[in-house]
Amino acid sequence: AASKQTKVTLPTRQQIATLMNSPTPDPDVAPTGSVYSAYREYSYGQVEIVSSITPWIRIGRTERASSNRSTFKRALWQALSLLKRRNRIDGRNYDAITVLHSGHGAEHGGKDCLTDAPVEERIWAHSGTVQWSSKSIRYGVSSALWGNCGQDIARVGMIAHELGHSLFRLPDLYDRGRGSGVGSFDLMAYAWGRSNDQYYPPHPSAWTKIKLGWVQPTMIKKSGQYTLYPYETNPNVFRIDGGFPSDEYLLVEFRKDIGFDKSFGCSGAVIYHIDDTAPRQSRPGFPRIRGPAANSFPLSGEHYQIAIAQKDRSFHLEKGENTGQCEDMWGVRAGSDDMLGPGGNVFSSYPNTDSYKNGKVQKTGLRLFEFNKSGRKLEFTITGPYLGRSDRPTTGNEDERNINIPGKPRVNDNTNRNKNCKDDKSYAYKDPSGESYPCSEAKDSPHLCRRKDNKKGGHFWNYCKSTCRDTFLNGRNPTDICPN
């Protein structure tokens, strides 16, 4: 304990046991649930973490003398040796050690109001390994106290985060630079949660749960409608590889504001764009991150390994402007005309479903749309020319309209396409998100028929019929192209 810490009444051993192990919420110590409850919920009952609580142990060191990692490890070695000498531990039956220290955590910032200690003289929450008793022991450390003042017991968030490192070897998914990483969509990115109080540390992302083996994703191999159930209670995640190079793919989950995700205050689909060859969360990518434009995102190859395809298209997470919000999810509002689809040119329409691994932009042709919530499920539709196929686009300029798909007539610039309708600028339908489509796409993408033309107030097929006239219809009834 630090020299001025004599005024602090530390949490009791029983209170700490409640915070770590209680199977039900405790109104005073763990009102939203314990560390045990959090991991049991995260893992769908597959993991139950039971912690053995030792008494407080006083060592002859100040907090300031233990505030960096090397000095902290010496303090921890000393504490473990004292506990072993008193027959409190033997070091053989533990998967990991959670350490709670008696100061106010440096991660809370400011000065400790009881000791006047600034951040640099206090202990940061962290994880690591310590050599003790002829073995290497993994540990996670955080404060036993909340905030930088007072005597309130710590909350579940930071302890659960550090345990993710020490027990499960999980990496940090926040951005150590300007951005937020995946923010409040993963415990390992922002343990404070959307409520910013550590009472609701969020569920680990689909990527993390797959890594842990808690979720086995369902591969989408054909176009159609798919159903998701609340991610908090169902290990239900879709993976989409169609059209992407190896190690790049999409993951889709349905987040609902229940359990430890309650603080979101909304529910919808979260879509992750994964590139497992990218250097984790260290290189945020978003349009015009730096000039000149020819060297900017996505051609620069700069993007997160695990990126959220944010529905509002603002890239707030990459810019570090927030830690995630309802506007990042798809299908949050009933009747919304959400669609994640191909990009336009390389400097517009982001996020999208184009591949961008190593800065090489390739069209996958994937479209995810018609996100509809009904009770405790969310349905969405996906189309794509490469779903269920092992081959992938070979050039960055591949257009899904010109791909020969078995069982589907080939469409190209010379057949079934109105020459007057090739100019997107003059004859394109533009949806509310800013995405543009030539009328010729209606022939091969029936879902576009149901999209309203925000210029004229009519439907896409009606707009194209009147704009492209006879060549668009080509002697056919409009309902043959766009069924009612």
LOBA-985435 format. One record per residue (C-alpha): residue number from 1; x, y, z. Coordinates in steps of 0.1 Angstrom, whole numbers, plus 5000, padded with zeros to 4 digits. Layout:
N
SITE   resi     px     py     pz
SITE    NUM      X      Y      Z
...
end
This chain:
484
SITE   resi     px     py     pz
SITE      1   5000   5000   5000
SITE      2   5011   5036   4993
SITE      3   5023   5057   5022
SITE      4   4991   5078   5024
SITE      5   4967   5049   5019
SITE      6   4961   5043   5056
SITE      7   4927   5062   5053
SITE      8   4913   5036   5028
SITE      9   4890   5008   5039
SITE     10   4897   4981   5014
SITE     11   4870   4957   5002
SITE     12   4867   4926   5024
SITE     13   4876   4892   5013
SITE     14   4839   4883   5011
SITE     15   4831   4913   4990
SITE     16   4859   4903   4965
SITE     17   4846   4868   4965
SITE     18   4811   4881   4956
SITE     19   4826   4903   4928
SITE     20   4845   4874   4914
SITE     21   4822   4844   4920
SITE     22   4786   4852   4927
SITE     23   4762   4833   4904
SITE     24   4736   4860   4908
SITE     25   4738   4899   4909
SITE     26   4745   4915   4942
SITE     27   4730   4950   4946
SITE     28   4759   4964   4966
SITE     29   4790   4947   4951
SITE     30   4781   4934   4916
SITE     31   4746   4948   4906
SITE     32   4749   4936   4870
SITE     33   4767   4903   4878
SITE     34   4801   4890   4887
SITE     35   4832   4880   4867
SITE     36   4819   4844   4869
SITE     37   4785   4855   4855
SITE     38   4800   4875   4827
SITE     39   4821   4846   4814
SITE     40   4794   4821   4818
SITE     41   4771   4843   4797
SITE     42   4799   4851   4771
SITE     43   4806   4814   4766
SITE     44   4770   4802   4766
SITE     45   4776   4782   4798
SITE     46   4807   4765   4784
SITE     47   4831   4782   4808
SITE     48   4827   4787   4846
SITE     49   4855   4806   4863
SITE     50   4858   4801   4900
SITE     51   4884   4822   4918
SITE     52   4900   4813   4951
SITE     53   4904   4844   4972
SITE     54   4934   4850   4995
SITE     55   4935   4875   5023
SITE     56   4950   4909   5017
SITE     57   4988   4907   5019
SITE     58   5009   4937   5029
SITE     59   5044   4940   5013
SITE     60   5071   4964   5022
SITE     61   5068   4985   4990
SITE     62   5049   5017   4981
SITE     63   5026   5019   4951
SITE     64   5050   5043   4934
SITE     65   5078   5018   4938
SITE     66   5056   4992   4920
SITE     67   5041   5013   4893
SITE     68   5060   5000   4862
SITE     69   5058   4965   4850
SITE     70   5093   4953   4861
SITE     71   5089   4967   4896
SITE     72   5053   4954   4898
SITE     73   5065   4919   4889
SITE     74   5090   4921   4918
SITE     75   5062   4931   4941
SITE     76   5041   4902   4929
SITE     77   5069   4877   4933
SITE     78   5073   4889   4969
SITE     79   5035   4886   4975
SITE     80   5033   4851   4961
SITE     81   5063   4840   4982
SITE     82   5047   4853   5014
SITE     83   5014   4836   5005
SITE     84   5032   4803   4999
SITE     85   5051   4807   5031
SITE     86   5018   4811   5049
SITE     87   5003   4780   5031
SITE     88   4977   4801   5013
SITE     89   4988   4790   4978
SITE     90   5010   4763   4963
SITE     91   5011   4776   4927
SITE     92   5003   4742   4911
SITE     93   4965   4743   4908
SITE     94   4958   4777   4892
SITE     95   4953   4785   4855
SITE     96   4959   4822   4860
SITE     97   4962   4847   4888
SITE     98   4940   4878   4892
SITE     99   4958   4905   4913
SITE    100   4939   4933   4929
SITE    101   4960   4962   4942
SITE    102   4951   4987   4970
SITE    103   4956   5019   4950
SITE    104   4933   5037   4926
SITE    105   4940   5025   4891
SITE    106   4961   5047   4867
SITE    107   4936   5039   4839
SITE    108   4911   5062   4857
SITE    109   4934   5092   4851
SITE    110   4937   5123   4873
SITE    111   4953   5123   4908
SITE    112   4945   5099   4935
SITE    113   4925   5121   4959
SITE    114   4939   5102   4989
SITE    115   4975   5100   4981
SITE    116   4979   5128   4955
SITE    117   4997   5103   4933
SITE    118   4996   5112   4896
SITE    119   4989   5086   4869
SITE    120   5026   5079   4864
SITE    121   5030   5069   4901
SITE    122   5001   5045   4901
SITE    123   4996   5010   4887
SITE    124   4980   5005   4853
SITE    125   4957   4975   4848
SITE    126   4977   4951   4827
SITE    127   4986   4914   4822
SITE    128   5018   4895   4819
SITE    129   5038   4866   4832
SITE    130   5059   4863   4864
SITE    131   5086   4837   4871
SITE    132   5079   4821   4904
SITE    133   5084   4787   4921
SITE    134   5102   4774   4890
SITE    135   5074   4781   4867
SITE    136   5059   4809   4846
SITE    137   5026   4821   4859
SITE    138   5002   4844   4839
SITE    139   4986   4872   4858
SITE    140   4962   4901   4853
SITE    141   4961   4930   4876
SITE    142   4937   4958   4882
SITE    143   4926   4980   4912
SITE    144   4903   4968   4939
SITE    145   4889   5003   4941
SITE    146   4867   5022   4916
SITE    147   4878   5055   4901
SITE    148   4905   5078   4915
SITE    149   4888   5087   4948
SITE    150   4868   5070   4975
SITE    151   4865   5035   4987
SITE    152   4839   5019   4964
SITE    153   4848   4984   4952
SITE    154   4860   4979   4917
SITE    155   4836   4969   4890
SITE    156   4835   4938   4868
SITE    157   4847   4953   4835
SITE    158   4885   4957   4839
SITE    159   4889   4925   4858
SITE    160   4871   4906   4831
SITE    161   4892   4922   4804
SITE    162   4925   4913   4821
SITE    163   4913   4878   4827
SITE    164   4907   4876   4790
SITE    165   4945   4881   4786
SITE    166   4958   4860   4814
SITE    167   4935   4830   4812
SITE    168   4925   4829   4775
SITE    169   4955   4846   4759
SITE    170   4933   4871   4740
SITE    171   4949   4901   4723
SITE    172   4938   4937   4729
SITE    173   4914   4948   4701
SITE    174   4916   4985   4708
SITE    175   4937   5009   4687
SITE    176   4968   5021   4706
SITE    177   4969   5052   4684
SITE    178   4941   5074   4671
SITE    179   4912   5050   4668
SITE    180   4890   5029   4690
SITE    181   4895   4995   4673
SITE    182   4862   4976   4676
SITE    183   4852   4996   4706
SITE    184   4822   4985   4726
SITE    185   4816   4955   4704
SITE    186   4843   4935   4722
SITE    187   4854   4931   4758
SITE    188   4890   4932   4747
SITE    189   4886   4966   4730
SITE    190   4865   4986   4755
SITE    191   4857   4969   4789
SITE    192   4840   5000   4801
SITE    193   4810   4993   4779
SITE    194   4786   5016   4762
SITE    195   4775   5029   4797
SITE    196   4812   5038   4803
SITE    197   4810   5025   4839
SITE    198   4823   4989   4837
SITE    199   4790   4975   4849
SITE    200   4783   4962   4814
SITE    201   4815   4949   4799
SITE    202   4804   4939   4764
SITE    203   4804   4904   4749
SITE    204   4835   4895   4730
SITE    205   4831   4899   4692
SITE    206   4822   4870   4669
SITE    207   4859   4869   4658
SITE    208   4870   4865   4695
SITE    209   4844   4838   4703
SITE    210   4853   4818   4672
SITE    211   4890   4820   4683
SITE    212   4880   4807   4717
SITE    213   4859   4779   4702
SITE    214   4827   4791   4719
SITE    215   4811   4797   4685
SITE    216   4812   4777   4653
SITE    217   4802   4800   4625
SITE    218   4778   4789   4598
SITE    219   4792   4793   4563
SITE    220   4769   4810   4538
SITE    221   4773   4792   4505
SITE    222   4743   4804   4485
SITE    223   4721   4835   4480
SITE    224   4689   4836   4501
SITE    225   4674   4847   4534
SITE    226   4690   4839   4567
SITE    227   4680   4842   4603
SITE    228   4700   4854   4633
SITE    229   4691   4850   4670
SITE    230   4704   4872   4698
SITE    231   4742   4868   4700
SITE    232   4741   4871   4738
SITE    233   4721   4838   4742
SITE    234   4728   4819   4710
SITE    235   4762   4810   4694
SITE    236   4747   4820   4661
SITE    237   4772   4837   4637
SITE    238   4774   4837   4599
SITE    239   4806   4837   4580
SITE    240   4808   4848   4543
SITE    241   4839   4840   4522
SITE    242   4824   4842   4487
SITE    243   4846   4864   4465
SITE    244   4872   4871   4491
SITE    245   4908   4860   4489
SITE    246   4921   4836   4517
SITE    247   4920   4850   4552
SITE    248   4895   4877   4544
SITE    249   4858   4874   4550
SITE    250   4827   4888   4567
SITE    251   4811   4878   4600
SITE    252   4775   4887   4609
SITE    253   4759   4886   4644
SITE    254   4727   4899   4659
SITE    255   4734   4921   4690
SITE    256   4705   4927   4713
SITE    257   4704   4949   4744
SITE    258   4702   4922   4769
SITE    259   4726   4907   4795
SITE    260   4760   4923   4796
SITE    261   4751   4941   4763
SITE    262   4721   4958   4779
SITE    263   4738   4992   4779
SITE    264   4737   4994   4741
SITE    265   4700   5005   4743
SITE    266   4693   4991   4708
SITE    267   4697   4960   4687
SITE    268   4707   4951   4652
SITE    269   4731   4932   4630
SITE    270   4769   4938   4634
SITE    271   4790   4931   4603
SITE    272   4827   4926   4607
SITE    273   4851   4928   4578
SITE    274   4880   4905   4587
SITE    275   4915   4905   4572
SITE    276   4935   4880   4593
SITE    277   4967   4891   4575
SITE    278   4965   4927   4587
SITE    279   4985   4939   4617
SITE    280   4958   4937   4643
SITE    281   4942   4971   4652
SITE    282   4972   4993   4646
SITE    283   4965   5007   4612
SITE    284   4930   5023   4609
SITE    285   4917   5028   4574
SITE    286   4890   5052   4562
SITE    287   4885   5074   4532
SITE    288   4910   5102   4528
SITE    289   4931   5092   4558
SITE    290   4960   5109   4541
SITE    291   4967   5123   4507
SITE    292   4973   5123   4479
SITE    293   4941   5104   4471
SITE    294   4959   5078   4450
SITE    295   4978   5066   4481
SITE    296   4949   5066   4505
SITE    297   4924   5040   4518
SITE    298   4918   5014   4507
SITE    299   4947   5013   4482
SITE    300   4972   5020   4510
SITE    301   4964   4986   4526
SITE    302   4958   5003   4559
SITE    303   4928   4989   4577
SITE    304   4920   4970   4609
SITE    305   4923   4933   4611
SITE    306   4888   4933   4626
SITE    307   4868   4963   4612
SITE    308   4832   4971   4619
SITE    309   4813   4978   4587
SITE    310   4795   5008   4602
SITE    311   4761   5014   4588
SITE    312   4763   5052   4592
SITE    313   4795   5052   4570
SITE    314   4812   5077   4592
SITE    315   4841   5055   4604
SITE    316   4839   5070   4639
SITE    317   4857   5039   4653
SITE    318   4887   5043   4631
SITE    319   4888   5081   4638
SITE    320   4885   5075   4675
SITE    321   4854   5097   4677
SITE    322   4834   5072   4698
SITE    323   4835   5036   4709
SITE    324   4805   5024   4689
SITE    325   4768   5034   4687
SITE    326   4734   5022   4674
SITE    327   4740   5038   4641
SITE    328   4768   5013   4634
SITE    329   4744   4984   4634
SITE    330   4722   4972   4605
SITE    331   4684   4969   4607
SITE    332   4681   4988   4640
SITE    333   4650   5006   4628
SITE    334   4620   4988   4612
SITE    335   4615   4995   4575
SITE    336   4649   5010   4570
SITE    337   4664   5006   4535
SITE    338   4698   4993   4547
SITE    339   4721   4976   4523
SITE    340   4758   4967   4524
SITE    341   4770   4961   4488
SITE    342   4798   4967   4463
SITE    343   4817   5000   4462
SITE    344   4814   5025   4434
SITE    345   4849   5037   4425
SITE    346   4878   5031   4448
SITE    347   4874   5065   4465
SITE    348   4837   5063   4474
SITE    349   4809   5041   4489
SITE    350   4826   5029   4520
SITE    351   4822   5006   4539
SITE    352   4813   4980   4513
SITE    353   4818   4943   4505
SITE    354   4848   4948   4482
SITE    355   4880   4929   4492
SITE    356   4909   4952   4502
SITE    357   4936   4928   4514
SITE    358   4971   4942   4508
SITE    359   4955   4973   4493
SITE    360   4942   4953   4463
SITE    361   4906   4962   4457
SITE    362   4884   4934   4442
SITE    363   4847   4932   4438
SITE    364   4830   4903   4456
SITE    365   4796   4912   4443
SITE    366   4781   4906   4477
SITE    367   4750   4924   4488
SITE    368   4734   4922   4523
SITE    369   4700   4938   4526
SITE    370   4664   4935   4539
SITE    371   4674   4934   4576
SITE    372   4642   4928   4594
SITE    373   4638   4923   4632
SITE    374   4609   4904   4645
SITE    375   4608   4896   4682
SITE    376   4639   4878   4692
SITE    377   4653   4872   4657
SITE    378   4667   4892   4628
SITE    379   4664   4881   4591
SITE    380   4685   4894   4563
SITE    381   4690   4886   4526
SITE    382   4723   4880   4509
SITE    383   4732   4877   4472
SITE    384   4765   4872   4455
SITE    385   4780   4855   4424
SITE    386   4808   4838   4443
SITE    387   4788   4823   4472
SITE    388   4797   4786   4475
SITE    389   4824   4788   4448
SITE    390   4861   4781   4453
SITE    391   4872   4805   4425
SITE    392   4876   4842   4432
SITE    393   4879   4875   4413
SITE    394   4913   4878   4396
SITE    395   4914   4915   4389
SITE    396   4906   4946   4409
SITE    397   4882   4958   4381
SITE    398   4860   4927   4380
SITE    399   4823   4936   4377
SITE    400   4798   4911   4390
SITE    401   4774   4919   4361
SITE    402   4800   4904   4337
SITE    403   4807   4872   4356
SITE    404   4794   4840   4340
SITE    405   4774   4822   4368
SITE    406   4762   4787   4361
SITE    407   4724   4787   4355
SITE    408   4722   4824   4350
SITE    409   4723   4842   4316
SITE    410   4754   4861   4310
SITE    411   4749   4899   4310
SITE    412   4775   4922   4293
SITE    413   4777   4956   4277
SITE    414   4767   4942   4243
SITE    415   4736   4922   4251
SITE    416   4704   4929   4271
SITE    417   4717   4963   4281
SITE    418   4705   4996   4269
SITE    419   4734   5016   4255
SITE    420   4718   5048   4267
SITE    421   4717   5035   4302
SITE    422   4754   5027   4306
SITE    423   4761   5062   4319
SITE    424   4757   5059   4356
SITE    425   4758   5097   4361
SITE    426   4729   5103   4338
SITE    427   4708   5072   4342
SITE    428   4716   5057   4376
SITE    429   4693   5052   4405
SITE    430   4708   5066   4437
SITE    431   4696   5052   4470
SITE    432   4695   5072   4503
SITE    433   4729   5059   4513
SITE    434   4745   5074   4482
SITE    435   4751   5041   4464
SITE    436   4744   5043   4427
SITE    437   4731   5015   4404
SITE    438   4726   5014   4366
SITE    439   4692   5003   4355
SITE    440   4707   4973   4339
SITE    441   4713   4958   4374
SITE    442   4676   4954   4379
SITE    443   4677   4924   4355
SITE    444   4701   4905   4377
SITE    445   4694   4919   4412
SITE    446   4656   4916   4419
SITE    447   4660   4930   4454
SITE    448   4667   4964   4438
SITE    449   4631   4964   4424
SITE    450   4618   4970   4459
SITE    451   4641   5000   4466
SITE    452   4625   5034   4462
SITE    453   4639   5060   4440
SITE    454   4646   5089   4464
SITE    455   4646   5114   4435
SITE    456   4612   5107   4420
SITE    457   4595   5089   4449
SITE    458   4587   5058   4428
SITE    459   4603   5024   4427
SITE    460   4635   5015   4410
SITE    461   4620   4995   4382
SITE    462   4595   5022   4374
SITE    463   4622   5048   4372
SITE    464   4643   5026   4349
SITE    465   4613   5018   4328
SITE    466   4605   5054   4322
SITE    467   4642   5064   4318
SITE    468   4654   5036   4295
SITE    469   4620   5029   4279
SITE    470   4619   5002   4253
SITE    471   4654   4989   4256
SITE    472   4651   4982   4293
SITE    473   4618   4963   4288
SITE    474   4629   4947   4255
SITE    475   4594   4936   4249
SITE    476   4588   4921   4283
SITE    477   4562   4929   4309
SITE    478   4577   4949   4338
SITE    479   4567   4923   4363
SITE    480   4589   4898   4345
SITE    481   4619   4919   4356
SITE    482   4606   4932   4389
SITE    483   4577   4910   4403
SITE    484   4552   4929   4424
end
